[in-house]
Amino acid sequence: MKVIILGTGCPRCHDLETLVRKTLEESGRKDVVIESVDDIVQIVEYGVMSTPALIVDGKLKCFGRIPKADELRDFLK
């Protein structure tokens, strides 16, 4: 699984990354690559205009907000 976190470095973007890492650790998943993208040009290339955003295996799961814990678990299954 590949997880991409799109964010410009704001506190909410860091919070999303922390939550993703915590959720993955709790699930015991070891087969995950996490990438952070903070370059605004790259973020726009994904079609995202509001951060933070989460992409899982090439699919945009959410943007402009931090997902709730149960929603994030579903995204990361």
N, CA, C and O atoms as CSV, one atom per row, in Angstrom:
chain,resi,resn,atom,element,x,y,z
A,1,MET,N,N,0.850,-1.171,0.000
A,1,MET,CA,C,0.000,0.000,0.000
A,1,MET,C,C,0.894,1.232,0.000
A,1,MET,O,O,1.934,1.269,0.658
A,2,LYS,N,N,0.461,2.246,-0.760
A,2,LYS,CA,C,1.177,3.518,-0.784
A,2,LYS,C,C,0.220,4.615,-0.339
A,2,LYS,O,O,-0.867,4.771,-0.894
A,3,VAL,N,N,0.639,5.368,0.665
A,3,VAL,CA,C,-0.149,6.463,1.217
A,3,VAL,C,C,0.604,7.762,0.934
A,3,VAL,O,O,1.789,7.887,1.245
A,4,ILE,N,N,-0.096,8.719,0.343
A,4,ILE,CA,C,0.494,10.027,0.077
A,4,ILE,C,C,-0.302,11.066,0.854
A,4,ILE,O,O,-1.528,11.128,0.766
A,5,ILE,N,N,0.412,11.869,1.608
A,5,ILE,CA,C,-0.207,12.953,2.360
A,5,ILE,C,C,0.196,14.253,1.683
A,5,ILE,O,O,1.380,14.576,1.578
A,6,LEU,N,N,-0.798,14.988,1.230
A,6,LEU,CA,C,-0.557,16.255,0.562
A,6,LEU,C,C,-0.801,17.382,1.554
A,6,LEU,O,O,-1.873,17.469,2.153
A,7,GLY,N,N,0.188,18.237,1.725
A,7,GLY,CA,C,0.026,19.349,2.653
A,7,GLY,C,C,1.203,20.293,2.585
A,7,GLY,O,O,2.325,19.893,2.275
A,8,THR,N,N,0.939,21.523,2.872
A,8,THR,CA,C,1.964,22.557,2.759
A,8,THR,C,C,2.809,22.720,4.016
A,8,THR,O,O,3.685,23.584,4.063
A,9,GLY,N,N,2.560,21.916,5.015
A,9,GLY,CA,C,3.351,21.993,6.239
A,9,GLY,C,C,2.632,22.651,7.395
A,9,GLY,O,O,3.242,22.910,8.433
A,10,CYS,N,N,1.364,22.924,7.242
A,10,CYS,CA,C,0.592,23.546,8.319
A,10,CYS,C,C,0.351,22.522,9.443
A,10,CYS,O,O,0.555,21.326,9.237
A,11,PRO,N,N,-0.070,22.973,10.603
A,11,PRO,CA,C,-0.320,22.046,11.710
A,11,PRO,C,C,-1.335,20.946,11.371
A,11,PRO,O,O,-1.164,19.802,11.792
A,12,ARG,N,N,-2.374,21.276,10.626
A,12,ARG,CA,C,-3.364,20.246,10.256
A,12,ARG,C,C,-2.750,19.172,9.370
A,12,ARG,O,O,-3.088,17.995,9.495
A,13,CYS,N,N,-1.856,19.568,8.480
A,13,CYS,CA,C,-1.185,18.600,7.610
A,13,CYS,C,C,-0.312,17.656,8.439
A,13,CYS,O,O,-0.290,16.448,8.204
A,14,HIS,N,N,0.405,18.222,9.410
A,14,HIS,CA,C,1.225,17.395,10.302
A,14,HIS,C,C,0.335,16.483,11.151
A,14,HIS,O,O,0.683,15.329,11.398
A,15,ASP,N,N,-0.803,16.999,11.591
A,15,ASP,CA,C,-1.733,16.183,12.377
A,15,ASP,C,C,-2.226,14.990,11.574
A,15,ASP,O,O,-2.338,13.887,12.109
A,16,LEU,N,N,-2.527,15.201,10.281
A,16,LEU,CA,C,-2.982,14.091,9.447
A,16,LEU,C,C,-1.891,13.039,9.325
A,16,LEU,O,O,-2.169,11.845,9.436
A,17,GLU,N,N,-0.664,13.461,9.101
A,17,GLU,CA,C,0.422,12.489,8.985
A,17,GLU,C,C,0.600,11.707,10.286
A,17,GLU,O,O,0.782,10.490,10.257
A,18,THR,N,N,0.550,12.386,11.402
A,18,THR,CA,C,0.669,11.719,12.699
A,18,THR,C,C,-0.457,10.707,12.890
A,18,THR,O,O,-0.219,9.588,13.345
A,19,LEU,N,N,-1.663,11.093,12.549
A,19,LEU,CA,C,-2.813,10.201,12.695
A,19,LEU,C,C,-2.705,8.991,11.768
A,19,LEU,O,O,-3.036,7.875,12.166
A,20,VAL,N,N,-2.249,9.205,10.546
A,20,VAL,CA,C,-2.070,8.090,9.608
A,20,VAL,C,C,-1.043,7.116,10.163
A,20,VAL,O,O,-1.279,5.908,10.176
A,21,ARG,N,N,0.080,7.622,10.616
A,21,ARG,CA,C,1.128,6.742,11.156
A,21,ARG,C,C,0.640,5.978,12.389
A,21,ARG,O,O,0.917,4.787,12.534
A,22,LYS,N,N,-0.074,6.652,13.260
A,22,LYS,CA,C,-0.610,6.002,14.459
A,22,LYS,C,C,-1.615,4.919,14.089
A,22,LYS,O,O,-1.575,3.820,14.642
A,23,THR,N,N,-2.505,5.218,13.167
A,23,THR,CA,C,-3.520,4.254,12.742
A,23,THR,C,C,-2.874,3.027,12.113
A,23,THR,O,O,-3.286,1.899,12.384
A,24,LEU,N,N,-1.867,3.239,11.276
A,24,LEU,CA,C,-1.169,2.116,10.653
A,24,LEU,C,C,-0.422,1.290,11.688
A,24,LEU,O,O,-0.406,0.061,11.609
A,25,GLU,N,N,0.194,1.950,12.652
A,25,GLU,CA,C,0.905,1.228,13.710
A,25,GLU,C,C,-0.062,0.364,14.519
A,25,GLU,O,O,0.231,-0.792,14.826
A,26,GLU,N,N,-1.210,0.936,14.858
A,26,GLU,CA,C,-2.209,0.189,15.624
A,26,GLU,C,C,-2.751,-0.999,14.847
A,26,GLU,O,O,-3.103,-2.021,15.435
A,27,SER,N,N,-2.818,-0.869,13.532
A,27,SER,CA,C,-3.357,-1.964,12.708
A,27,SER,C,C,-2.326,-3.058,12.467
A,27,SER,O,O,-2.672,-4.165,12.057
A,28,GLY,N,N,-1.049,-2.744,12.725
A,28,GLY,CA,C,0.001,-3.732,12.530
A,28,GLY,C,C,0.472,-3.858,11.094
A,28,GLY,O,O,1.247,-4.760,10.775
A,29,ARG,N,N,0.018,-2.973,10.228
A,29,ARG,CA,C,0.418,-3.032,8.816
A,29,ARG,C,C,1.882,-2.650,8.677
A,29,ARG,O,O,2.325,-1.624,9.193
A,30,LYS,N,N,2.613,-3.480,7.982
A,30,LYS,CA,C,4.038,-3.236,7.770
A,30,LYS,C,C,4.342,-2.970,6.290
A,30,LYS,O,O,5.448,-2.547,5.953
A,31,ASP,N,N,3.383,-3.210,5.424
A,31,ASP,CA,C,3.591,-3.139,3.980
A,31,ASP,C,C,3.181,-1.791,3.393
A,31,ASP,O,O,2.675,-1.728,2.273
A,32,VAL,N,N,3.397,-0.718,4.143
A,32,VAL,CA,C,2.918,0.604,3.743
A,32,VAL,C,C,4.093,1.547,3.515
A,32,VAL,O,O,5.016,1.630,4.325
A,33,VAL,N,N,4.034,2.249,2.399
A,33,VAL,CA,C,4.991,3.312,2.101
A,33,VAL,C,C,4.238,4.620,2.273
A,33,VAL,O,O,3.188,4.824,1.664
A,34,ILE,N,N,4.775,5.505,3.105
A,34,ILE,CA,C,4.148,6.808,3.336
A,34,ILE,C,C,5.026,7.881,2.707
A,34,ILE,O,O,6.230,7.952,2.955
A,35,GLU,N,N,4.397,8.706,1.891
A,35,GLU,CA,C,5.100,9.808,1.238
A,35,GLU,C,C,4.376,11.103,1.572
A,35,GLU,O,O,3.147,11.165,1.555
A,36,SER,N,N,5.142,12.121,1.871
A,36,SER,CA,C,4.576,13.452,2.118
A,36,SER,C,C,4.952,14.364,0.960
A,36,SER,O,O,6.109,14.417,0.544
A,37,VAL,N,N,3.966,15.076,0.448
A,37,VAL,CA,C,4.196,16.028,-0.635
A,37,VAL,C,C,3.822,17.404,-0.120
A,37,VAL,O,O,2.678,17.644,0.268
A,38,ASP,N,N,4.801,18.316,-0.119
A,38,ASP,CA,C,4.520,19.659,0.368
A,38,ASP,C,C,4.696,20.735,-0.703
A,38,ASP,O,O,4.490,21.919,-0.437
A,39,ASP,N,N,5.074,20.326,-1.902
A,39,ASP,CA,C,5.230,21.261,-3.005
A,39,ASP,C,C,3.859,21.585,-3.599
A,39,ASP,O,O,3.143,20.694,-4.055
A,40,ILE,N,N,3.505,22.862,-3.588
A,40,ILE,CA,C,2.167,23.270,-4.004
A,40,ILE,C,C,1.885,22.907,-5.461
A,40,ILE,O,O,0.744,22.593,-5.802
A,41,VAL,N,N,2.881,22.942,-6.311
A,41,VAL,CA,C,2.683,22.586,-7.716
A,41,VAL,C,C,2.309,21.110,-7.833
A,41,VAL,O,O,1.397,20.757,-8.580
A,42,GLN,N,N,3.006,20.257,-7.102
A,42,GLN,CA,C,2.682,18.829,-7.116
A,42,GLN,C,C,1.300,18.584,-6.532
A,42,GLN,O,O,0.551,17.756,-7.049
A,43,ILE,N,N,0.954,19.286,-5.471
A,43,ILE,CA,C,-0.356,19.120,-4.847
A,43,ILE,C,C,-1.454,19.463,-5.849
A,43,ILE,O,O,-2.437,18.730,-5.966
A,44,VAL,N,N,-1.296,20.565,-6.569
A,44,VAL,CA,C,-2.287,20.971,-7.574
A,44,VAL,C,C,-2.352,19.950,-8.712
A,44,VAL,O,O,-3.423,19.722,-9.274
A,45,GLU,N,N,-1.228,19.340,-9.053
A,45,GLU,CA,C,-1.221,18.312,-10.101
A,45,GLU,C,C,-2.112,17.119,-9.726
A,45,GLU,O,O,-2.616,16.419,-10.605
A,46,TYR,N,N,-2.301,16.894,-8.439
A,46,TYR,CA,C,-3.216,15.846,-7.985
A,46,TYR,C,C,-4.675,16.311,-8.048
A,46,TYR,O,O,-5.589,15.529,-7.786
A,47,GLY,N,N,-4.889,17.580,-8.395
A,47,GLY,CA,C,-6.239,18.120,-8.469
A,47,GLY,C,C,-6.759,18.606,-7.132
A,47,GLY,O,O,-7.959,18.824,-6.966
A,48,VAL,N,N,-5.858,18.776,-6.182
A,48,VAL,CA,C,-6.240,19.176,-4.833
A,48,VAL,C,C,-6.010,20.676,-4.673
A,48,VAL,O,O,-4.930,21.187,-4.970
A,49,MET,N,N,-7.036,21.366,-4.200
A,49,MET,CA,C,-6.935,22.804,-3.976
A,49,MET,C,C,-7.044,23.156,-2.490
A,49,MET,O,O,-6.879,24.316,-2.112
A,50,SER,N,N,-7.319,22.160,-1.653
A,50,SER,CA,C,-7.479,22.389,-0.221
A,50,SER,C,C,-6.798,21.258,0.534
A,50,SER,O,O,-7.109,20.086,0.326
A,51,THR,N,N,-5.873,21.615,1.407
A,51,THR,CA,C,-5.133,20.608,2.161
A,51,THR,C,C,-5.569,20.618,3.620
A,51,THR,O,O,-6.159,21.595,4.082
A,52,PRO,N,N,-5.288,19.550,4.345
A,52,PRO,CA,C,-4.535,18.374,3.958
A,52,PRO,C,C,-5.372,17.454,3.072
A,52,PRO,O,O,-6.600,17.541,3.030
A,53,ALA,N,N,-4.676,16.582,2.375
A,53,ALA,CA,C,-5.352,15.603,1.530
A,53,ALA,C,C,-4.672,14.252,1.703
A,53,ALA,O,O,-3.493,14.167,2.047
A,54,LEU,N,N,-5.439,13.210,1.457
A,54,LEU,CA,C,-4.945,11.843,1.635
A,54,LEU,C,C,-5.219,11.037,0.375
A,54,LEU,O,O,-6.347,10.980,-0.114
A,55,ILE,N,N,-4.162,10.416,-0.138
A,55,ILE,CA,C,-4.272,9.541,-1.302
A,55,ILE,C,C,-3.807,8.154,-0.864
A,55,ILE,O,O,-2.741,8.006,-0.266
A,56,VAL,N,N,-4.605,7.156,-1.162
A,56,VAL,CA,C,-4.254,5.775,-0.825
A,56,VAL,C,C,-4.288,4.966,-2.114
A,56,VAL,O,O,-5.313,4.882,-2.791
A,57,ASP,N,N,-3.147,4.375,-2.434
A,57,ASP,CA,C,-3.015,3.579,-3.658
A,57,ASP,C,C,-3.550,4.305,-4.883
A,57,ASP,O,O,-4.268,3.730,-5.702
A,58,GLY,N,N,-3.187,5.582,-4.994
A,58,GLY,CA,C,-3.526,6.366,-6.166
A,58,GLY,C,C,-4.917,6.967,-6.191
A,58,GLY,O,O,-5.281,7.644,-7.151
A,59,LYS,N,N,-5.704,6.727,-5.143
A,59,LYS,CA,C,-7.072,7.245,-5.097
A,59,LYS,C,C,-7.192,8.314,-4.017
A,59,LYS,O,O,-6.822,8.096,-2.864
A,60,LEU,N,N,-7.714,9.473,-4.410
A,60,LEU,CA,C,-7.937,10.557,-3.468
A,60,LEU,C,C,-9.067,10.162,-2.522
A,60,LEU,O,O,-10.199,9.943,-2.953
A,61,LYS,N,N,-8.758,10.073,-1.249
A,61,LYS,CA,C,-9.749,9.648,-0.257
A,61,LYS,C,C,-10.422,10.821,0.439
A,61,LYS,O,O,-11.617,10.758,0.727
A,62,CYS,N,N,-9.681,11.894,0.716
A,62,CYS,CA,C,-10.282,13.073,1.330
A,62,CYS,C,C,-9.346,14.252,1.143
A,62,CYS,O,O,-8.144,14.087,0.931
A,63,PHE,N,N,-9.919,15.446,1.226
A,63,PHE,CA,C,-9.114,16.652,1.131
A,63,PHE,C,C,-9.805,17.774,1.896
A,63,PHE,O,O,-11.026,17.783,2.057
A,64,GLY,N,N,-8.992,18.721,2.363
A,64,GLY,CA,C,-9.517,19.878,3.069
A,64,GLY,C,C,-9.940,19.612,4.499
A,64,GLY,O,O,-10.526,20.478,5.149
A,65,ARG,N,N,-9.648,18.423,4.991
A,65,ARG,CA,C,-10.051,18.068,6.349
A,65,ARG,C,C,-9.234,16.875,6.834
A,65,ARG,O,O,-8.556,16.204,6.057
A,66,ILE,N,N,-9.318,16.632,8.126
A,66,ILE,CA,C,-8.724,15.430,8.710
A,66,ILE,C,C,-9.866,14.449,8.925
A,66,ILE,O,O,-10.829,14.772,9.619
A,67,PRO,N,N,-9.779,13.255,8.344
A,67,PRO,CA,C,-10.872,12.297,8.517
A,67,PRO,C,C,-10.978,11.815,9.958
A,67,PRO,O,O,-9.992,11.795,10.694
A,68,LYS,N,N,-12.178,11.431,10.344
A,68,LYS,CA,C,-12.389,10.846,11.670
A,68,LYS,C,C,-11.664,9.505,11.737
A,68,LYS,O,O,-11.377,8.897,10.705
A,69,ALA,N,N,-11.371,9.053,12.937
A,69,ALA,CA,C,-10.559,7.852,13.138
A,69,ALA,C,C,-11.151,6.630,12.437
A,69,ALA,O,O,-10.419,5.888,11.782
A,70,ASP,N,N,-12.467,6.404,12.562
A,70,ASP,CA,C,-13.066,5.228,11.926
A,70,ASP,C,C,-13.045,5.335,10.408
A,70,ASP,O,O,-12.882,4.329,9.717
A,71,GLU,N,N,-13.208,6.535,9.888
A,71,GLU,CA,C,-13.144,6.754,8.449
A,71,GLU,C,C,-11.722,6.488,7.952
A,71,GLU,O,O,-11.534,5.861,6.909
A,72,LEU,N,N,-10.736,6.958,8.687
A,72,LEU,CA,C,-9.348,6.744,8.303
A,72,LEU,C,C,-9.000,5.253,8.314
A,72,LEU,O,O,-8.309,4.772,7.416
A,73,ARG,N,N,-9.472,4.529,9.316
A,73,ARG,CA,C,-9.237,3.074,9.355
A,73,ARG,C,C,-9.792,2.413,8.106
A,73,ARG,O,O,-9.147,1.533,7.537
A,74,ASP,N,N,-10.983,2.824,7.668
A,74,ASP,CA,C,-11.573,2.262,6.449
A,74,ASP,C,C,-10.715,2.589,5.223
A,74,ASP,O,O,-10.519,1.738,4.356
A,75,PHE,N,N,-10.205,3.820,5.153
A,75,PHE,CA,C,-9.351,4.212,4.033
A,75,PHE,C,C,-8.093,3.367,3.964
A,75,PHE,O,O,-7.595,3.080,2.875
A,76,LEU,N,N,-7.574,2.966,5.122
A,76,LEU,CA,C,-6.278,2.290,5.196
A,76,LEU,C,C,-6.380,0.767,5.248
A,76,LEU,O,O,-5.381,0.091,5.494
A,77,LYS,N,N,-7.546,0.232,5.025
A,77,LYS,CA,C,-7.693,-1.242,5.025
A,77,LYS,C,C,-7.039,-1.848,3.829
A,77,LYS,O,O,-7.063,-3.068,3.664
